[in-house]
């Protein structure tokens, strides 16, 4: 038996918004607006971390050049 899905407050508001028919242009604009909002929040959060840690150009370059990929497991022979 599946448990009922509980929607977050954001999901509830979006469901209310999307229960109305809007034009394709409006839908694109709304998606763009939401994307820009969350991108801005992410940038603000990153900027806060940079300020808190007193990071600058040197750390920027270090992060850009750092390879933090998950290593693949070597097959057992």
QUIHU-V687957 format. One record per pair of residues at least 4 apart in sequence whose ideal C-beta (glycine too) atoms are under 7 Angstrom apart, sorted by the first residue. I is the first residue (numbers start at 1). J is the second residue. D is the distance in Angstrom with one decimal. If there is no record, write none. Layout:
I J D
I J D
//
This chain:
7 11 3.9
7 12 5.0
7 15 6.9
9 13 6.5
10 14 6.3
11 15 6.2
12 16 6.7
13 17 6.4
14 18 5.9
15 19 6.3
22 26 4.0
22 27 5.4
23 27 7.0
24 28 6.4
25 29 6.4
26 30 6.2
27 31 6.4
28 32 6.2
29 33 6.2
30 34 6.4
31 35 6.2
32 36 6.3
33 37 6.3
34 38 6.5
35 39 6.1
36 40 6.2
37 41 6.6
38 42 6.4
39 43 6.4
40 44 6.3
41 45 6.4
42 46 6.4
43 47 6.2
44 48 6.4
45 49 6.8
46 50 6.4
47 51 6.3
48 52 6.1
49 53 6.2
50 55 4.6
55 59 3.8
57 61 6.4
58 62 6.4
59 63 6.3
60 64 6.3
61 65 6.2
62 66 6.1
//
